[in-house]
């Protein structure tokens, strides 16, 4: 994260985690990058260890839904 902020790297990032808290942390990261005018998109690949089902969460869409 520090590398992205310090070098203002724009891009698309995927965070893989079974933890639902990762969505909230990704929202904070997305907001911080927006405030620093760094174009980005974040996705969280969330999975349950006991299930084969996986979810891809578009953090930008979650952000827009919360902010509107």
C-alpha positions as CSV (number, residue, x, y, z in Angstrom):
1,X,0.0,0.0,0.0
2,X,2.8,2.4,0.8
3,X,4.3,1.8,-2.6
4,X,1.0,2.6,-4.3
5,X,0.6,5.9,-2.3
6,X,4.3,7.0,-2.5
7,X,4.6,6.4,-6.2
8,X,1.0,7.3,-7.1
9,X,0.5,4.0,-8.9
10,X,-2.8,3.8,-10.8
11,X,-4.3,0.5,-11.5
12,X,-6.6,-2.3,-10.7
13,X,-6.0,-4.3,-7.5
14,X,-7.6,-7.5,-6.2
15,X,-7.4,-8.4,-2.5
16,X,-8.0,-12.1,-1.6
17,X,-9.3,-12.8,1.8
18,X,-11.9,-15.0,3.6
19,X,-12.5,-12.2,6.1
20,X,-15.5,-9.8,5.6
21,X,-13.5,-7.0,7.3
22,X,-11.4,-6.8,4.2
23,X,-14.3,-5.1,2.4
24,X,-14.3,-2.3,5.0
25,X,-10.5,-2.0,4.8
26,X,-10.6,-1.8,1.0
27,X,-13.2,1.0,1.2
28,X,-10.8,3.0,3.4
29,X,-7.9,2.3,1.0
30,X,-10.1,3.3,-2.0
31,X,-11.1,6.6,-0.3
32,X,-7.5,7.4,0.6
33,X,-6.4,6.9,-3.0
34,X,-9.3,9.1,-4.3
35,X,-8.3,11.9,-1.9
36,X,-4.7,11.6,-3.3
37,X,-6.1,11.7,-6.8
38,X,-4.8,8.3,-7.7
39,X,-7.1,6.5,-10.1
40,X,-7.8,3.0,-8.9
41,X,-10.2,0.1,-8.8
42,X,-10.3,-2.4,-6.0
43,X,-11.9,-5.8,-5.9
44,X,-12.1,-8.2,-3.0
45,X,-12.2,-11.9,-3.8
46,X,-13.9,-13.3,-0.7
47,X,-14.3,-17.0,0.0
48,X,-15.6,-19.2,2.7
49,X,-13.1,-21.9,3.7
50,X,-15.9,-24.4,4.2
51,X,-17.6,-23.7,0.9
52,X,-16.5,-23.7,-2.7
53,X,-18.5,-20.5,-3.5
54,X,-16.5,-17.3,-4.0
55,X,-17.6,-13.7,-4.3
56,X,-16.0,-10.9,-6.2
57,X,-16.9,-7.6,-4.6
58,X,-16.4,-4.4,-6.6
59,X,-15.3,-1.9,-4.0
60,X,-15.9,1.2,-6.2
61,X,-19.6,0.1,-6.6
62,X,-19.9,-0.4,-2.8
63,X,-18.3,3.0,-2.3
64,X,-20.8,4.7,-4.7
65,X,-23.8,3.0,-3.1
66,X,-22.7,4.1,0.4
67,X,-21.9,7.7,-0.7
68,X,-25.1,8.2,-2.6
